[in-house]
Amino acid sequence: MKYKVHLFPSRISAEVPAESERNIAAIVKGLQVSYDLADKQSLRGWNYNLTLFLREYVLSSSDRMSCIDALTQWIFFAPNENVSLQSKLLPNLITLIKKAPTEEASDIKKLVKWRVYYNELMKTIQQPSENTNAKINGHKMVYLQQLVKHARVYFTSTTNGQNVIEEIMYEFIPKLCPHDYANLIKFQTLFALFLPPVDVTDHEQVQSVEKLLGIIEKAWEWIGSNDLWEYQWFSILKRIAKAVWKQRGPTLWNDQFLEKIFTKILSMLDVSVATNRSMTKLKQSLNISSLLADSHVKSTKLFTMVAKFVVYSISEASMSADLLLRLLELVRSYYHPSNGGTWTPKLASILSCVAAALEKRKTEEQKLQAELLPDVALQRITKALFDISQQAIRSKDSHMKESGALALRSLLWLNPSFSQTLIPSVSSTLESSTSPLQAISCINVLSKICFLVLPNNRSEFTDYFDDNMTSLLQLLQLVLPGIDPNDSDKTRNTLAFFTNFATLASREALHSNQYHQLYHEWSFLFMQKLLTYVKELAKEDLKSMQWKIRDCLLAVASAWNEETLVACLQMVTEFISSHTCNTAKKQFGMILRVMAQQSSDSIIEKPVNVLVTSLASNDGKFVEEASKTKLEWNLRLLAGLLEGLSAEQIENLKTQLSDIVRTALGDSSSKEVFKGGLKVLEAIFHRTSFFYIIPDKNSKVIGTMETIQPHWYEPGAQLTFPYELLDSYLQLSQSKLNQVLETSTVQVEEASELTERQQLERTLLLLHSLTSHAGILLRNTTEHPSDLVIPQEGFPSVIINRYSIGKHFDDSTYARREKIASMLLQISSLVGSSSPLLSASISEQLSSVIHTFLQEGTSVQHITGKEFSYNTQKKILTCPLYPEGATNEEKQLPVSLLMQRVSFQIIRRMQAQNLYICTNDVHEKLIQVQYKLSLNEYIVVRRKAQSCFTREYTYLFAMQEKLAAQVLNNTFGVDAGSDVNQLKGNLYIISSNTVMNIITTNWKLQSSLMLGILKISALFQRPSIQKLIYSICTSFSALFYFPMPIKTTTVKAPQFALATEFASAKNQHEIQSKENVSAFEDATRCLLAFPNTISWRDQVIRNNFLCTMHKRRDIPLDPRVLSLFMAALSSDISILRTFARNAIPSIIDLYYTQQLTEIYENWPGALLPSSTNTDNKDPKTAPHPLDGGVFEVIKRFWTDEEWLGRVLVYFAEDHHIRTEEEEAKGLQGFDLSKLPTQLARIASHLLGASMTIEGGVPSD
């Protein structure tokens, strides 16, 4: 077992710690034992452990094989099938197979069987949509396709005397019948999916491929124009062409075949020079998208496959290059900007796709150190594409312009000399053009080609670097007006160009005498333009653009030297001080914070001292008698600048900063000044209390293991200021809260006062800042054990390994958390009372603070902000990036690699400490408060608390079932006079996926839900209540996927579980199955007990619940349920009839996709004889035998002429009612063609036999 290369480059040969070896051994054993015991709960835990492990380590061969085997058993051979669980296991199986090294291929071939994958995929495709959640089934189908794509390289033949390609051909080709479009497309797609790579050194496989090419040539013309049909054939041809190229084998097609293919490509472009595509397209009513998840093929995806085939087929012995040049010459005139039409999107796609395919092939050949692409052909093709691309970027069509820009990027990589023509051309267009669309197109091209023309690490670009650099620096100023508040598209493209330029340009070049002045002047103008843009932009647009602005500024500022930083920082502070724009507070703060983080302490120190002096307080008052607005913005400026100071510098200013914060928070008349003080307080906590990942300073060599492995810098021993600040404001919050709860008003100086409500609001704002921005000071890892153990009766405990990185704090840390929890509970005591203190805004704020506290107070945005401090090698938060005395050779560790490692550790720590909420008394009380707030009378409070409650509920593993039962009891234990607002709050919580997921896995909770819904539906007829009921029914039906097991069993012969474990688990399965059956039967009986005199809406709800429950094969069908739906067929309510017609085939489970018949095997145009075993049926999908009671119900209804007559009459009315418009036009007669077909279908499902209804059908 090894570390992953991209995370630990210097540790590849190092030994992995013994602890990690034990972890993977436990994971493998856990997967194997959980399969023997059919323990899905344990499996979820071990699967999660495996996911975490695969992120960091490379498994040994034996561990990989064990994991693949265990996951294969669970996914394809488990005794209790579970579609949702399969969808969670498949990603890990894909990762294990995808990342397997070449030397393990022989072992994997023994475990990978293509027929197993094929049977599972066919079962998923044929699964009736009524019997499973479409979303979950769709996820499984996507994962299965990905698994086949990565595993097909390991497919081997299962039949003697046939190679694997021939075997798969004989499985699928006989099923291609042009008379059945749906199955034709389905089996062609499956054939393309399962066809393994070609080994051109195997003579038998080569012969099979030649036979396949002949079949493709004949079958292609069956369908004239269908993207999916053509995409699959081209995908097969591309894989064959790439295999021939990579293995340097002989060309497998002749010139005649290539001419036909290029003629086909020309016809696909729909230009007038192409032959008329007269063949009929597949009708839109054909539901191809339901066959496979990847069935919708867009134009770009199709032509990507076409381009790859064309490019990989180019060789000295092939005429593909000549045919491609002829094709480009034929369509060249259609790329002219004035020549647009229906063909434009397809021409745009093939332009960018061919250029990208050429670039990819050339890159792969460089890696293989083999020049297989003929130089003459390459030069001719790239020149033709370059000329066309210059026309394309000036098109009026956005897709064509984007494709032209992408094509130019690839062509410049292939031929750097094109930059000498392209950049002057773009510059000329920008100077002369008055069209905004032309400007956007040119800016887009510049942003695309930056990464090619700027770096000089490729010898091909060395000759052009100086010219390109000078031209682009001049273009920077020319493009600056692109930052336009009235044109968001132009602004996005402009910022992207600036970002790419600043990120990729050489720092040494920008700081050199030749280019420094140009970049310095442009930077100053850029900041002025950016600040003006932010000030003038509308508030709703600021939210969508702020991350683009942030990314651009980060890139630009990281390339500044000290002179530019000082000038721009001074200009920014002056601009913000003089333009107090309330709508752009957050954006101005973000700009200042980014610039401060890029600056050194010496740059930030001066403006900070100026602000601190101007804000210095005396006897609780600010020195300057400035306006409240001026004070607020000065405080915000100070907060932004503090983000660039080191913790030690802030420690030196602690006296002045403490006075400023205390004065601002004690201001009695201005809420804005109070919030400004909070910003300063939060900035201090960010810089002094957050955890930082830094290299080990004790190491003398950068590339060693100790340096790559970061350690954690946390406050405590080094700094005392943040703890002192936190303690003081915890004490202040407590005293203010006591005053609010004990007195009526709070007197302050200047004869002004705060009401109790205002003081309570400020207390909550202060608590929110403390919990969210000083979270690391409140963290106690004793609440986050390294392993989370969930005990299970009758099964092994689920152990979820946690990587808790951090140290244990002393008791004082936990005491601080208890103080905040105590204050929150004090305020929460007002919830539910008629206290006038709890306004809507205060209740909403209380919900937010509780949520932050339960989520452990980690602010993700501030963590991710710290990553960008690694952009420069000048400074990293509070310590140098490299140890003192490091040589230049020792500083070669890529900053990007360190950033990736930092990001990985941050994410791992976040998952470790925030994935669950420890269940203790305080947390139980707070979650109950959150639940009460979710039932509040104010709708804004309910929405906020409901959102917080459902998110917290996800991580409260130990309380989930208890809370779900509590919500159901409170919801359905109501009467007609109950509070409607509380009922709405409960219904909203139930409809959430987090709570509904728990309900659908517990039969007792399901029974309570179904009966309760019917109760409140009858009591409350208000539309808002009925809408929530509908949402719950929809959510329940969607998450109640098939098969939701009632009876569960273990495997017959355990291989890994102990005898005692197996016996205990088997006994527990029997007990659980009996309880499930009892709850299932009770729910069915209670639902059937409702009379048909209830409202039609309640009948629909009841019938929906019954249909959802009884769509299963593992228990006999209840005749009473079938009788209810048969009677509904003749109901006078249309919606009940429609529901019954869909429900009857579904619950009887006789409606399947038809099995293959002789038409697919013996029709005269068959391409291959059949060797398919069509009698192979999966016993898990076979329907349960229908007992005598069901047949009695069918016989009783079907022989009732009066019932059948009503069914026919209502069916005719439902489908063939003439509208008033049709009657006015004098239309006579009805088209009854649908009626016999539909009735025959129902009869077929009921009686298991084909029927033909003849004769007239009454229509009155």
Steps between C-alpha positions, in 0.01 A plus 500: 500500500629848407412864529340670202751655265334839454469555875823351629762516221795438730333224701432250225778271613432556867331247721140566586434513875396174661177666614394549138579135424272399785229736375484346152506150649202592716318650202548188289386275783204729572381488137527121493327439833222749428423307179475171686265655756301712248578793727435812295563739790851368555561497126425871471756575770772283348428636153546853634828392661615362166411827326717696746784250468502508119540877505843477659651160436570261216393148597717194477405236245353258755296773674371626165387153393329441836312830480395442137376151585304617806336792320417280198325251729300778665397673177421201278430202727363639830205303646300819566524730200509871577525746212601794719776299666629379164527863388717580802731200450554535126722815515757320715499196272553732202791670677663169589485372142581835338813559709632144480861479372579302186680222686176407680304445175520119513352492851220743416400299192408214732252722687354701211233312304327691225184286509447586867515870416279451195228314694495766772483784248221330306305446821541868586384607152201265502397591854147644475517870576200470731684254723806701585607852572604638162773721647667219697465258210649762269802544728557127503478483120756778458740331741457164326589657165809662653597166651472324162707773328787454746468122533462399134877498456498195731216312324583144403312242300267263685450269202753251372618558144403868485695814578325757718424738210335222299307383806358847565421542130297178499319621813388836365509507117212248455280731710538791258170503315408806285130429553520575873656843548502497882682169533722582204635813670519330839703200391725707275578725799568199721719343232710818474520515879616140555731461200852465648820655360646333193831315522645537149767240581228236538421362153160367608394838640614674181284267293205567731550875464512475120173308511360768731594780259304326227199474728525869591514597132178307430306593813583872502241583233211350694440833672558814300553775757527432868778644716506212748512238221790675328680579824519133601639389163760776506594411858576144383698624200694746717602228746613276214696786337664594831596139571661469154687829554616420852610146421638608160304231323392476136210708370179298526292695246541576132464828314148416385385458858657834602334681208162371616571615855604850390192520279297413808676777696426752226133404499491539880604867466176584313663741255370537147800324345402188688275232364138523601429307818173353387474221755243557769622606842390318810178643630517719809244279670758222516618516861866425437606690812344233717724230357836620625604800706746611231249491217471874430794581278557866428658626182832576671523153649424334166758701308758447773479130424504566124811720531685243710435229244615723214818614677604158630443346157757735339814314397741463210303200370159667533331769293322650803712818490411568135134429564500736801657781294241447226225514761632826647528655154140408421357660815741795531261757353240411761726635778484853361341739757221591258414138417300368790229238509385174653839351419692750716493307835623179334775676308607674820515169688709317243745792474593505868482121531744429214750755636473356853541144369816598312641659815417195707658258253815712475524514881464124534763442232744723688443293814556181300802663331363396163434735209223313316307801368641596158653852517387605153142392567505674840621829353240499226214413736598756766535776239155424360349493851677824600358689202151370574530579874585866433172525311313312772592740784340785306171318458170628639426158653624460860566128459708561189705772673571280800596206279730722295677619815545144625631390162755785495624398844567146378655620173740735679618208708563303181664790315630788722582715195127565456521740798691750283196523274219458751589755770544795259179401327305498828657832605403659171143378536472641853626840390277531196184313599203683650297182554485371860457144368827525307674635810369214716616248242850647481533516880386139522772398254764683704396326821514162325850540353671660802633176641669420169666825400620609846699212653848460350561148628450355150781556256251561218375818671836646599542690174159665533487569875617864500272601215200325656565649844524855367188460288295357786605775742381755249178305454437510876435873486312472174261245655452689829168661389365144485426533874157640432212500755252498209640186332555200726621269220771742391606546863528126563718451193716799590555380857581152369767648270654700785491195729670274248763759413592577861503133597717383211733793442853458632552699822861567404388641165231723648744640758778554248594848377354421159143431613467630858385853419233382257359249749518749789305766309245248381452363855416845634249564222357149548430560871331833426283338235416203725399716799286723280338191349416359845356835612276537194387139465150413612468308826349189341786484248768537768420158644548324169822686415680517835682166462619593150631827644666320789677244281621769262629722779678210667685421180585861417611597853719189535711629208558847653827605656519709815485835318182408316340354812563817702363729229189287433427443869513871572273574207250233612480628859450858381233396251305296757522783756364756255236277337286353779280276290270291720408256224865404446615458861581131463672544165717791620593297807589202282722712274682651796539162670651340189749781455595493867563125490736548206696773676786465745481623860715802419251617234191450716648639821494867396131531395398291802681734738336802333154351545569384855616851592195661343270258683686499832250527783503688826257434784279294277474757222658531158747786476365635173153643510435348159169392362375151577534407133863613497571299816337190355707510181822569690428193711435294189824626347688402814341154495605446139858611563533282809447198274852563367679534833673211670377379836809640672435850360141487620627391841714815512193717431272320741454793739388745231290237318330395823404861573367553147288186506370570850402855406331394176304222665400733783362767264137546593364693205637342184441146391739556205788589733418192708521280189825670401641408839391141445691494170818608681444238767447229238815604312704470820366149557576403138864600529565375853278199559457310173698187433778529244675224313871573478814307406719367774752777578740251662568338164808617311400354162177594326446172319498269802208314648490724807453810288229359275305376800362819657437555867240720661563844644233578758475779757558453870868468581615766252220757533276589791322799347224307319413308818494820704281667239264205484465475877432872536224499243346184631478677834361813331237295319395331821469829690300663220273201482440507875409868475255428220330221689491684835438871415273685267756733337874548490617854569809618316685828468386804306153447636428240231370156569457160343176316542508144630433370150786703348740385770396138449553535126853634554577221743404245237711677236797486737442131577477425128837666442657309788368161395565532127828693492673375814395141443844346547526647850178326594589165350568209730617182328381288790158544337645366175649157568720348236239227442123532500339176620131431432393189693249263339309227672566167332772636270857623537529866593557742215835673544552814293864603511562869554818688424481748789799722437558734790580496867296472817424821680476550871177518697478876456424453129199284573392746766484771233273283288279439801470875558375559147264203524368631832430843350326346200282293731419811705379679187327184383292495817302785343404283201144382530408773744324821414808708573508827299880467476490232234428685179525324166852630436625399845347151473661459157836611641466258791443212259810600305721517812379158623574353159850648500563372850385146417712500186804568720551854379722434200459754221588334171550820305778617730678168478500505122617859506818396675600270215575796278772621732711233335485684169811696592825375639546812709283416795267239642281627779717494812810312385726487193412260222857369501731456801770753567822440310335296225690512172347566161528133415305417814222737397402302191197342668207621285270739682204348314585159644516640850166676445343173388634325806373783722157483341489125549586527869247776555222297340598194703496696822167656416349157438654361814361768730175600335358174365287431803371675809587340831182411686504646849247677723586847374469402136173318563354810664620729222365280223163503679514881502575494127198274454278742692619789286413302187136517617510877561213722395728716283562345161856641470590340832342169404692485171832582661455256791365223275803529273737491800315215670504273195875560448580430866273196496726338239791484748306404813540127439398388849183713509365469148235236560393660828461843340311355202253328731459823700427703187245245377322485839480880524380529141222246508389539861291804405136592468305747289576786743878454510746773402535500122847660503641225720340238278663659192839498671472131584383409151790685342749311719342166410519579128875563516719222358707474819201406719316306229807279448470381860124448474527286186741260673273437801168323448351631826572859404358435153174372642472806725570730206245349263215492749584845634501658155152370431384636836620857449394499136144448617529760779665785309384601152713814473698507173830567680453188715395288203804618305731383778314167518554456128871578546527234774324237288730579208810483719385174658434338164832622361712376790305175549709323242456137395581264649460627855548162670247364742664163555879506521738204504870425526710298258467124521867425570707773666865523398637762736252554785536312827242235583373701798468817290318310226255338741429831673450682171273228362285516812487879481397482130211269593383728781522809279319324215211404729471857629508635144233258380278586795538874444444455127179300551370745763558796267325319214203409718460855634522655153242259362270577791437851372161504325458617142279779632807706585585785265654427161821671613533268797423200280786599271734527799390162637530330161843653448623363833358154427651491153841615627503239777387204289728542198716211610584138425610367838150451650168379352266761359207586727177433302327786686743754352440370148125504559520867603677598177272285282200676649668837438512424125125562490502799737324816388810701601746530213818526704420179691443315173828627352693404811348153505584433135868572576505328840353161404779389263755639743391313813445170318852521358416324176587800287857450381695596193440218256768233480683438176303307242583336172457828315839611627672174412349358185385801300637495139734800550681358804867598504611207717335175613383504860671329790298676768346313787170683536370268771751625757289678763612655827304336784516825700292678235244223450148593616348335806239236400145634510288307745140388464356804674647732237356290217160503668507881507601515133230249402231676702562837337577382147181297479289789630347642183363807675848586639664438162245719327573791738872451445457522124277805522731689733804404299339639187413820684851539640668470159255600230288796615446749222574863588257782417743614230489158333121491515484849346713378212253218441747220565322165511594172662767398745839339461468204733833341406643557847214337684540133397879520544474639852234253610695213346804610697308501829342166423837355410640603836199374690458162330854439378376442145479695176156630418342671204192713550281505194176667415361844566563693817221708652572869510195625687 
